[in-house]
Amino acid sequence: MANMDKTAEVPKVVPEVHIMNRHRLITLTIEEKFKKGSWIMDVGCKRCRIMTYLNHLDFKTEGVDVDEDAVIESQQRGFNVSVDSVTTVKRDKFYDAVICSEVLEHIDYDWTQRAFDMLKMLPKNGGSLFITTPANRYSAGHMKRRDHLQHLSLDRIRHYMSDGFVEKEMYHLTRRKSCIHHTLYLHYEKL
């Protein structure tokens, strides 16, 4: 991670980072920052890619997703997951880290504030929140997908996260030489 530009004001593109690398970047940061046995929540876990890796590293994981079939499949594989949405997820405990990777672009614009409010309640004080979403200024083509309902620019995310959190890392990642698809990766810490 040391060779990536962390300049928050002028995002740099990290060339040829493959799709799994956004997951790997999240898991590497969790592995470096938290002790084994720490609680991690994956909001929008789908089929538990990130949770699989974290479980192998002896982290305790929980996940939620709106896709009932994916949740059932993941439960059958032994994962602690349930059906829920980023706009309604609430738990009776706080987590060391919360992951919301490639989820927020799937919610209606009118629900964005509520989604961020819910996400911000989940981490412990000093805990982390990881967000990835297609990068607005590079990924206009992603809006052709019917399930992508909005762009989330870096400025909008920073606006929603401005209260009670500090930005620790920000990257623009690409998975193709042609730079057709870029991912905005943000790591926040709860104050």
JOGIPE-V283198 format. One record per pair of residues at least 24 apart in sequence whose C-alpha atoms are under 8 Angstrom apart, sorted by sequence separation. I is the first residue (numbers start at 0). J is the second residue. D is the distance in whole Angstrom. If there is no record, write none. Layout:
i=[I/I]
j=[J/J]
d=[D/D]
This chain:
i=[0/34/45/46/86/97/164/165/45/63/86/97/164/165/22/23/26/30/46/47/96/163/164/22/26/46/86/87/93/94/95/96/163/86/89/93/94/95/104/85/86/88/92/93/94/99/100/101/102/103/104/87/88/93/95/96/97/98/99/100/101/102/153/47/86/89/90/95/96/97/98/99/100/101/85/89/94/95/96/97/98/99/100/101/85/96/134/140/141/108/140/43/105/106/107/108/119/137/138/42/43/105/106/107/137/138/42/104/105/106/137/138/104/105/115/137/104/115/104/134/104/112/133/134/103/133/134/133/134/132/133/131/132/131/132/130/131/40/130/131/39/42/129/130/38/39/40/41/42/43/129/130/37/38/39/40/41/42/43/129/37/38/39/40/41/42/43/128/129/39/43/127/128/42/127/128/127/128/33/126/127/125/126/125/124/125/123/124/29/122/119/25/21/21/16/17/18/13/15/16/17/12/13/14/15/16/17/10/11/12/13/14/15/16/10/11/12/13/14/15/7/10/12/14/15/7/14/5/6/21/5/5/4/3]
j=[24/58/69/70/110/121/188/189/70/88/111/122/189/190/48/49/52/56/72/73/122/189/190/49/53/73/113/114/120/121/122/123/190/114/117/121/122/123/132/114/115/117/121/122/123/128/129/130/131/132/133/117/118/123/125/126/127/128/129/130/131/132/183/78/117/120/121/126/127/128/129/130/131/132/117/121/126/127/128/129/130/131/132/133/118/129/171/179/180/148/180/84/146/147/148/149/160/178/179/84/85/147/148/149/179/180/85/147/148/149/180/181/148/149/159/181/149/160/150/180/151/159/180/181/151/181/182/182/183/182/183/182/183/183/184/183/184/94/184/185/94/97/184/185/94/95/96/97/98/99/185/186/94/95/96/97/98/99/100/186/95/96/97/98/99/100/101/186/187/98/102/186/187/102/187/188/188/189/95/188/189/188/189/189/189/190/189/190/96/189/189/129/131/172/172/173/174/170/172/173/174/170/171/172/173/174/175/169/170/171/172/173/174/175/170/171/172/173/174/175/168/171/173/175/176/169/176/168/169/184/169/170/170/170]
d=[8/8/6/7/7/7/5/7/7/8/8/6/4/7/8/8/8/8/7/7/6/6/5/6/7/6/6/8/8/6/6/8/5/4/7/5/5/6/7/5/8/6/8/5/5/8/7/8/8/7/8/7/8/5/8/5/6/6/6/5/5/7/8/8/6/8/7/5/5/5/5/5/5/5/7/7/7/6/6/6/6/7/7/7/7/8/7/8/8/7/8/8/6/8/6/6/8/8/7/8/7/5/6/7/7/5/6/5/5/7/7/6/6/7/7/6/5/7/6/8/7/7/7/5/8/6/5/4/5/6/6/6/5/5/7/8/5/6/6/6/6/7/7/5/5/6/6/6/6/6/6/7/8/5/5/5/5/5/7/5/6/7/6/6/6/8/8/6/6/8/6/7/5/8/6/6/4/8/8/6/6/6/5/5/5/6/7/6/7/7/8/7/8/8/6/7/6/7/8/5/4/7/6/7/6/5/7/7/7/5/5/6/5/7/6/6/6/6/7/6/7/6/7/8/6/6/7/6/7/7/6/7/7/8]
